[in-house]
Amino acid sequence: MKRIIVGISGASAVNLGFRFLEILPLEIEKYCVISKRAKEVLKKENQAIPQEVPNTIYLEDLDLGACIASGSFICESMVVIPCSQNTLAKIAYGISDTLITRAASVMIKERRNLLLAPREMPFSTIALENMAKLSQIGIIIAPPIFGYYAGSSLKEIENLVLGKWCDILGIPYAYKRWGEGGLEESLKEQR
């Protein structure tokens, strides 16, 4: 993988989008779009936008003329972590009024990898229908669902979710997997 777009929309757990961006290998060129609402959620969750991540280009969500808004921009994958229900609905119905939703629309039309991490509970019937509609055309729906076998700390549990997303996209990332003795074994197996 050479390039990835990371959209961070306005749902709780905005920090997961930033953690995903931070764990990506340095050789991957990253394009990050943070929605206005995501910035508001960060404040409510008493967090700040992390320092800039190396090899990352930050784009404004209202810049519909940005390079990632075009199908001629070659990018292997895009993720929206977290994916708000508003963003999910817009993507499901082809509404491209922000850079995140426009880039997602491009990924769909170009038949490239698109992973959405909806962050809501419980899911409404409308949200489930939107997810099913997108899944039927090959979009990966991967909400941040925790596996408690990963450990007892929030960071360990988040690492499991990050690892699952990386697995889906074919990005190497060491994390504690089911039935493994720990992270040390995972790292040994990857060598």
FIKOLBA-169688 format. One record per atom (N, C-alpha, C): x, y, z; residue in one letter. Coordinates in steps of 0.1 Angstrom, whole numbers, padded with zeros to 4 digits, always signed. Layout:
% residues N
XYZA;...
This chain:
% residues 191
+0009-0012+0000M;+0000+0000+0000M;+0009+0012+0000M;+0006+0022-0009K;+0014+0034-0010K;+0007+0046-0003K;-0006+0047-0005R;-0014+0058+0000R;-0027+0054+0007R;-0030+0061+0018I;-0043+0059+0024I;-0049+0072+0028I;-0062+0073+0028I;-0070+0085+0032I;-0076+0081+0046I;-0074+0089+0056V;-0080+0087+0069V;-0090+0099+0071V;-0103+0095+0071G;-0113+0105+0074G;-0117+0104+0089G;-0117+0115+0096I;-0121+0114+0110I;-0134+0123+0112I;-0145+0116+0114S;-0158+0123+0114S;-0162+0125+0129S;-0173+0133+0131G;-0177+0137+0144G;-0186+0127+0151G;-0179+0117+0157A;-0186+0107+0165A;-0177+0105+0177A;-0182+0100+0188S;-0174+0097+0200S;-0163+0087+0196S;-0152+0088+0202A;-0140+0079+0200A;-0132+0085+0188A;-0132+0098+0186V;-0124+0104+0176V;-0109+0100+0178V;-0105+0098+0190N;-0091+0094+0193N;-0087+0082+0185N;-0096+0072+0182L;-0093+0060+0175L;-0088+0064+0161L;-0094+0074+0155G;-0090+0078+0141G;-0075+0083+0142G;-0072+0091+0152F;-0058+0096+0153F;-0049+0084+0157F;-0053+0075+0165R;-0044+0064+0169R;-0041+0055+0156R;-0052+0053+0148F;-0050+0046+0135F;-0040+0053+0127F;-0041+0066+0125L;-0032+0074+0117L;-0017+0072+0122L;-0016+0073+0135E;-0003+0072+0141E;+0004+0058+0140E;-0004+0047+0140I;+0003+0034+0139I;+0006+0030+0125I;+0001+0037+0115L;+0004+0033+0101L;+0019+0034+0098L;+0025+0025+0091P;+0039+0025+0087P;+0043+0038+0081P;+0055+0042+0083L;+0060+0055+0078L;+0061+0055+0063L;+0062+0044+0056E;+0063+0044+0042E;+0050+0046+0035E;+0039+0046+0042I;+0026+0049+0036I;+0024+0064+0037I;+0020+0069+0025E;+0017+0083+0024E;+0002+0085+0029E;+0000+0094+0039K;-0013+0095+0045K;-0019+0108+0042K;-0032+0108+0040Y;-0040+0120+0037Y;-0051+0120+0048Y;-0051+0130+0057C;-0060+0130+0068C;-0070+0142+0067C;-0083+0139+0068V;-0093+0149+0068V;-0101+0148+0081V;-0101+0159+0089I;-0108+0160+0102I;-0120+0169+0100I;-0132+0163+0102S;-0144+0172+0101S;-0145+0182+0112S;-0153+0192+0109K;-0155+0203+0119K;-0161+0197+0132K;-0171+0188+0130R;-0177+0181+0141R;-0168+0173+0149R;-0158+0166+0142A;-0148+0158+0150A;-0140+0167+0159A;-0137+0179+0154K;-0129+0188+0163K;-0137+0192+0175K;-0151+0194+0173E;-0159+0197+0185E;-0160+0185+0194E;-0161+0173+0189V;-0162+0161+0198V;-0149+0160+0206V;-0137+0163+0200L;-0124+0162+0207L;-0125+0171+0219L;-0130+0183+0218K;-0131+0193+0229K;-0140+0187+0240K;-0152+0181+0236K;-0161+0176+0246K;-0155+0163+0253K;-0146+0156+0246E;-0140+0144+0252E;-0127+0148+0259E;-0124+0161+0260N;-0112+0167+0267N;-0099+0162+0261N;-0099+0162+0248Q;-0087+0158+0241Q;-0083+0169+0231Q;-0071+0169+0227A;-0066+0178+0217A;-0062+0170+0204A;-0061+0177+0193I;-0056+0171+0181I;-0042+0168+0183I;-0038+0155+0182P;-0024+0152+0184P;-0014+0159+0175P;-0002+0159+0179Q;+0008+0166+0170Q;+0008+0159+0156Q;+0013+0167+0147E;+0013+0161+0133E;+0020+0148+0132E;+0014+0139+0124V;+0020+0126+0122V;+0029+0126+0110V;+0041+0121+0111P;+0050+0121+0099P;+0044+0115+0087P;+0048+0121+0075N;+0044+0116+0062N;+0028+0117+0061N;+0023+0127+0067T;+0008+0129+0066T;+0005+0143+0060T;-0004+0143+0051I;-0009+0156+0045I;-0023+0158+0051I;-0025+0170+0058Y;-0038+0173+0064Y;-0045+0182+0054Y;-0058+0178+0052L;-0067+0186+0043L;-0079+0191+0050L;-0085+0202+0045E;-0097+0207+0051E;-0109+0200+0046E;-0119+0197+0054D;-0131+0190+0051D;-0139+0197+0041D;-0138+0210+0040L;-0146+0217+0030L;-0139+0220+0017L;-0127+0215+0015D;-0119+0217+0003D;-0122+0206-0007D;-0133+0208-0014L;-0138+0198-0024L;-0129+0198-0036L;-0120+0207-0037G;-0110+0207-0048G;-0097+0200-0045G;-0096+0194-0033A;-0084+0187-0029A;-0081+0175-0038A;-0069+0171-0039C;-0065+0160-0048C;-0073+0147-0045C;-0076+0144-0033I;-0083+0132-0030I;-0098+0132-0034I;-0103+0143-0039A;-0117+0144-0044A;-0118+0140-0059A;-0107+0135-0064S;-0107+0131-0078S;-0104+0116-0080S;-0110+0110-0090G;-0107+0096-0093G;-0094+0094-0099G;-0088+0105-0105S;-0074+0104-0110S;-0064+0103-0100S;-0067+0106-0087F;-0058+0105-0076F;-0058+0090-0072F;-0046+0083-0074I;-0045+0069-0071I;-0043+0067-0056I;-0052+0061-0050C;-0051+0058-0035C;-0057+0044-0033C;-0050+0035-0026E;-0054+0021-0025E;-0066+0020-0015E;-0066+0027-0004S;-0076+0025+0006S;-0080+0038+0013S;-0092+0038+0019M;-0097+0049+0027M;-0104+0043+0039M;-0102+0050+0050V;-0110+0046+0062V;-0117+0059+0067V;-0128+0057+0074V;-0135+0067+0081V;-0136+0062+0096V;-0128+0067+0104I;-0127+0063+0118I;-0127+0075+0128I;-0137+0076+0136P;-0150+0070+0136P;-0159+0075+0125P;-0169+0068+0121C;-0178+0072+0111C;-0191+0075+0118C;-0195+0088+0118S;-0207+0092+0124S;-0219+0087+0115S;-0231+0087+0121Q;-0243+0082+0114Q;-0246+0092+0103Q;-0243+0104+0105N;-0246+0114+0094N;-0237+0112+0082N;-0224+0109+0085T;-0214+0106+0074T;-0218+0093+0067T;-0222+0083+0075L;-0226+0070+0069L;-0238+0072+0060L;-0248+0079+0064A;-0260+0082+0056A;-0256+0089+0043A;-0247+0099+0044K;-0243+0107+0032K;-0236+0098+0022K;-0227+0089+0027I;-0220+0080+0018I;-0229+0070+0012I;-0239+0065+0020A;-0248+0055+0015A;-0257+0061+0003A;-0260+0074+0004Y;-0268+0080-0006Y;-0261+0089-0016Y;-0248+0088-0016G;-0240+0096-0026G;-0240+0111-0024G;-0242+0115-0012I;-0241+0130-0009I;-0227+0133-0006I;-0221+0142-0015S;-0207+0145-0014S;-0205+0160-0011S;-0210+0164+0000D;-0209+0179+0003D;-0197+0182+0012D;-0189+0172+0016T;-0177+0175+0024T;-0166+0167+0017T;-0153+0170+0020L;-0142+0162+0014L;-0142+0148+0018L;-0146+0145+0031I;-0147+0131+0035I;-0157+0123+0027I;-0169+0129+0025T;-0179+0121+0018T;-0176+0121+0003T;-0170+0132-0003R;-0166+0132-0017R;-0155+0121-0019R;-0145+0121-0011A;-0134+0111-0012A;-0140+0096-0011A;-0149+0094-0002A;-0156+0081-0001A;-0164+0078-0014A;-0170+0088-0019S;-0178+0086-0032S;-0168+0082-0043S;-0156+0088-0043V;-0146+0085-0053V;-0141+0070-0051V;-0139+0066-0039M;-0134+0053-0036M;-0145+0042-0041M;-0157+0046-0039I;-0168+0037-0043I;-0169+0036-0058I;-0168+0047-0065K;-0169+0047-0080K;-0157+0040-0086K;-0146+0042-0080E;-0133+0036-0085E;-0131+0021-0081E;-0140+0017-0072R;-0140+0003-0067R;-0127+0000-0059R;-0124+0010-0050R;-0112+0008-0042R;-0117+0005-0027R;-0107+0001-0019N;-0110-0002-0005N;-0116+0009+0003N;-0127+0007+0009L;-0133+0018+0018L;-0138+0010+0030L;-0132+0014+0042L;-0136+0009+0055L;-0143+0020+0063L;-0155+0017+0068L;-0162+0026+0077L;-0163+0020+0091L;-0160+0028+0101A;-0161+0023+0115A;-0172+0031+0122A;-0185+0027+0119P;-0196+0034+0126P;-0195+0033+0141P;-0198+0045+0147R;-0197+0046+0162R;-0210+0051+0167R;-0218+0041+0171E;-0231+0045+0176E;-0237+0032+0183E;-0245+0034+0193M;-0251+0022+0200M;-0264+0026+0207M;-0274+0019+0205P;-0276+0009+0195P;-0278+0014+0181P;-0276+0006+0171F;-0278+0010+0157F;-0293+0011+0154F;-0297+0022+0148S;-0311+0022+0144S;-0313+0014+0132S;-0326+0011+0129T;-0329+0004+0116T;-0324+0011+0104T;-0325+0024+0104I;-0320+0032+0093I;-0305+0030+0091I;-0298+0031+0102A;-0283+0029+0102A;-0279+0015+0097A;-0287+0005+0102L;-0284-0008+0097L;-0287-0010+0082L;-0298-0004+0078E;-0301-0004+0063E;-0290+0002+0055E;-0285+0014+0060N;-0274+0021+0053N;-0261+0012+0053N;-0258+0006+0064M;-0246-0003+0064M;-0248-0015+0055M;-0260-0021+0055A;-0263-0032+0046A;-0261-0028+0031A;-0267-0017+0028K;-0266-0012+0014K;-0251-0010+0010K;-0243-0004+0019L;-0229-0002+0015L;-0222-0016+0015L;-0225-0024+0024S;-0218-0037+0025S;-0221-0045+0012S;-0233-0044+0007Q;-0237-0051-0006Q;-0229-0047-0018Q;-0223-0035-0018I;-0215-0031-0029I;-0200-0032-0026I;-0196-0039-0015G;-0182-0041-0012G;-0176-0032-0002G;-0183-0023+0004I;-0177-0014+0015I;-0176-0023+0027I;-0165-0021+0034I;-0162-0028+0047I;-0168-0020+0058I;-0177-0027+0065I;-0183-0021+0077I;-0176-0027+0089I;-0169-0020+0097A;-0161-0025+0108A;-0161-0016+0120A;-0172-0017+0128P;-0173-0008+0139P;-0163-0012+0150P;-0159-0003+0158P;-0149-0006+0169P;-0155-0014+0180P;-0156-0028+0178I;-0161-0037+0188I;-0150-0043+0195I;-0150-0042+0208F;-0139-0047+0217F;-0139-0062+0219F;-0127-0067+0220G;-0125-0081+0224G;-0117-0080+0237G;-0123-0085+0248Y;-0116-0083+0261Y;-0105-0092+0263Y;-0103-0102+0254Y;-0091-0111+0256Y;-0078-0103+0253Y;-0079-0091+0247A;-0067-0083+0244A;-0060-0078+0256A;-0067-0077+0267G;-0060-0072+0279G;-0070-0064+0287G;-0065-0058+0298S;-0075-0051+0307S;-0074-0036+0306S;-0065-0031+0299S;-0064-0016+0298S;-0071-0012+0285S;-0076+0001+0285L;-0083+0006+0273L;-0073+0006+0261L;-0060+0009+0264K;-0051+0009+0253K;-0049-0005+0246K;-0049-0015+0255E;-0048-0029+0249E;-0060-0033+0241E;-0072-0029+0246I;-0084-0032+0239I;-0085-0024+0226I;-0081-0011+0226E;-0080-0003+0214E;-0071-0009+0204E;-0059-0014+0209N;-0049-0020+0200N;-0055-0032+0192N;-0064-0040+0199L;-0071-0051+0192L;-0079-0045+0180L;-0087-0035+0183V;-0095-0029+0172V;-0086-0023+0161V;-0076-0016+0164L;-0067-0011+0154L;-0061-0022+0146L;-0057-0033+0153G;-0051-0044+0146G;-0061-0051+0136G;-0073-0052+0140K;-0083-0058+0131K;-0085-0049+0119K;-0085-0036+0121W;-0086-0027+0109W;-0074-0029+0100W;-0062-0030+0106C;-0050-0032+0098C;-0050-0045+0090C;-0055-0056+0097D;-0056-0069+0091D;-0065-0068+0078D;-0076-0061+0080I;-0086-0060+0069I;-0079-0053+0057I;-0071-0043+0059L;-0064-0036+0048L;-0051-0041+0044L;-0046-0052+0051G;-0033-0058+0047G;-0021-0049+0052G;-0023-0042+0063I;-0012-0034+0069I;-0007-0041+0081I;+0006-0043+0081P;+0012-0050+0093P;+0011-0043+0106P;+0007-0049+0116Y;+0006-0043+0129Y;+0005-0054+0140Y;+0014-0054+0149A;+0014-0064+0160A;+0005-0061+0171A;-0004-0070+0174Y;-0013-0069+0185Y;-0017-0083+0190Y;-0023-0083+0202K;-0026-0096+0208K;-0038-0102+0201K;-0036-0114+0195R;-0047-0121+0188R;-0053-0131+0197R;-0065-0136+0193W;-0072-0146+0201W;-0063-0159+0202W;-0062-0164+0214G;-0055-0177+0216G;-0040-0176+0216G;-0035-0164+0215E;-0020-0162+0216E;-0016-0158+0230E;-0004-0162+0233G;+0001-0159+0247G;+0003-0145+0250G;+0004-0137+0240G;+0007-0122+0242G;+0013-0116+0230G;+0016-0103+0232L;+0021-0095+0221L;+0035-0100+0217L;+0043-0105+0226E;+0056-0110+0223E;+0055-0121+0213E;+0046-0131+0214E;+0044-0142+0204E;+0040-0136+0191E;+0031-0126+0191S;+0027-0120+0178S;+0039-0114+0171S;+0047-0107+0178L;+0059-0101+0172L;+0069-0111+0167L;+0071-0122+0174K;+0080-0133+0170K;+0074-0139+0157K;+0061-0142+0156E;+0055-0148+0144E;+0057-0139+0132E;+0057-0125+0134Q;+0058-0116+0122Q;+0072-0115+0117Q;+0082-0120+0125R;+0096-0118+0120R;+0100-0129+0111R;
